[in-house]
Amino acid sequence: MLGYDRERVAKRIRGLREGRKWSLREMGERLNALIGDDALGILTLGGQTGRQTVAQLESIKKPRGITIDIALAYSHIFDVSLDFIFCLTDSWRPEDKEVKEATGLSNKAIETLMAFKGYDGMMVIPESADMIINYRDNIRGLNLLLENDDKYQILSNIARFLFCDFMSAAPVEKNTGRTEIIDGRDLDAIYLVNIQSGLRSLKNRRKIKTAYKLSPGDKET
């Protein structure tokens, strides 16, 4: 096929496979299941295995050209557009492009939110077997957080907790300007306290419950 960069496509499909933590053999088996033994016999050039086919497609030094059959198979397996497979866009799906550009969310983050929204299962909290949470409550909670997080204090502290792993010099007394070195683990504790305080304040203001109990005869509302 003309009009695409083989090396970029090789890196892209390798990234898709590695993102699922699949081996070359596992990826080959999935291609075979979609394309069929006869077609795969042709695609693998003389009866090579699916693993060898995937290895050739992903080769950075001399990647094999991807046929439309294989591209469609990759599109189906990973639920991405052909434009993404051929590196014509960096959005997994055309409909996600505006969301990605407007929010800065990654492809994976958008996919997770979509899955989160559609999942209607229940989760049992291990520490308390009689406590269950509907996953839809997580979307409600996320909406409330984004709508009511004053000056993004909760999100800011979550970000600091996740990404700040360094030693920090912090002021001890404002009047003297004296400082001391705070260990990263101590900072984590501070951020956790701030997160907890912010969430408690939000919960009190919105008067919501993040978890609730259902008796065996009750139905979820």
N, C-alpha and C positions, 0 to 999 in steps of 0.2 A: 504494500500500500504506500501511497505517496503522501507527503505533506505532514509528517510527524517526526519527532526526534526520538529515535530508538533508545538512546541512552536515558533520556528523561522518562520514557515509558517504562523502561526496565527498572529504574529507581522507584517509580510510583507503584508498580505492581508488587515489587519486593516489599515496599513499605506497607502496603495493604496486608500482605501475607504475614509479615512480622508483627503487625499490629494485632492480629488474631493469635499470634504465637503458634502458628502452624508450621510444621516442617515442610520441606520440599515434597516429600512423599505424600503427606496429608493434602497438600494443595493439588498435587497430581491426581489423587483419587477423586477429589471434588470436580476437577475438570473432566475426568473420564466419565463420571456419573451424569454430567450434563451433555457432553458432546457425543458419547457413545463409543464403543470399542472400534467399530469400523472407521469412523471419522478420526478417532484418536490415532489409529494405526497409520493414517496418512499424515496427520498433523505432527506425529512424533518422528517422521522421517525414517522409514525402515524398521518400524517396530520397537523404537526406543521406549523406555518407560515414561510414565507421566512425570516422575521425579526429574528425569533428564530433560524433558520438555520444559518444565518450569525453570530448571537451572539455566537452560539456554535463553529463555525469555528474560531472565533476570541478570544475565551476564552483563557486567558493566563494560568490559573491554571490547566484547564483540557480541552485542545482544542480537538475538534472532528476531526477525520481524514478526509482529503479532498479527494474526489473521482476524477477520471479522468474527469468525466463529468463536475464537478464544476470547476476543475482546467482549463479545456479548456474554460469554460464560462468566468472565470476571465481573462484568456489570451486574449480573444476576446474583452471583455469590456474595458480593460485598454491598449490594444495593447502592451502587453509585452510577452516575451517568457515563455514557461513552465519551463525552467531552472531558470528563475527569480522567478516564483511563488514558486518553490520548493527550493529556496535559494541555488541553485547550482552555481549561478553567481550573481554579483551585478549590472550587466549591463542590462538595460531593454530589449535590443535586441542584439543578437550576433554580428550584423554588426556594432553596436556602440562601441564595446569593445575597439578596437584600437584607435578610436577617443578619447574616454574617458581617456585612459591611456596616450596618447600622449599629450593631451591638459589640462587635469585636469578638464575639464568641467563636470558638473553634468548631470545625466540622463535628468532632466527637462530642463536644458540649451540646450542640444542637441536636444531635442524634440521641443523646442521653435524655435531654428534656422531652423530646418527642416520645421516647419509650416510657419515660416517667409518667407522662400525661395519659398514655393509653393503657397502662397497666392497672388492672382492677383487682389485684390480689391483696392478700392480707399478710402481715408480718407479725409473728409472735415475739414479744420481747423476752429473751432468755431468762433474765433475772426475775421476771414475774409472769408466770405461764398464763395468767388470766388477763393479761393486758395485750391488746392487739392494736395495730395502727393500719389504717387504710392508706395505701400509697398515694391516693389522690390528695390526702391531707398535706403531703409534701409540696405539691404544687400550690395549694392554698397558702401554705406557710411561706413559700418562696415569694409569692405575689405580695403578701403582707410585709415581708422583709424589705423588698425592693420599693414598695410604696411608702413605707413608714420609717425607714432607717434614717433618722435625723442626721444630716451631714455625713451620711455613710459611715458612722462610727462603728457599727457592728461589723460591716463588711471590711472596713479598714483594719480592725483588730484581727479578723479572721485571716486576712492577707498577711499581716505581720507575723501572726503565729505560724503560718505555713512557710513563709519565705525568709524570716529573719533568724538565722542560725549563728550570728556572729556576736562577739563581745561588744558591749556598748558602754560608752562613757555617759553617765547620766548625772544631772545636777542633784545635789543633796540638799543644799540650803540656798535659796534664791538670793538672800542678802549677801552672803559671802562669796557665792559663785563656786564653792567647793564642789568637786565632783568625785565620783568613785566609779570603778569599773564594775558593770553588772554582767554576770555570766548569762549566756544565752538561755540556759535552762530557767534562770530566774525571770528572764523576759517572757518566756513561754508561759510561766505561771501568771504573770501580770496580764498578758493578753487574754488568757483564759478567763481570768476574773472579770476583765472588761467585757468580754463576750457574754459571759453569764449575766452580768449586771444589765447589759443592753437588752438581752433577750427577755429578762424578767420584766424590765420596764415596758418593753413592747407588749408583752403578754398582758400585763396589768392594764395598759391603756386600751388594748383592743379587746380585752376580756375574752380571750380565746383559750382553748385547751389543746395542747399539742398531742396529748394521748388520752384515751378514755377507756373505761372498762365496759365490757358487754357481758351480761349474764348469758348462760347457755340458751335461754329461750328468747333473747332479744334479737332484733334485727337491726342491722346498721342503717342509719339514716343518712 
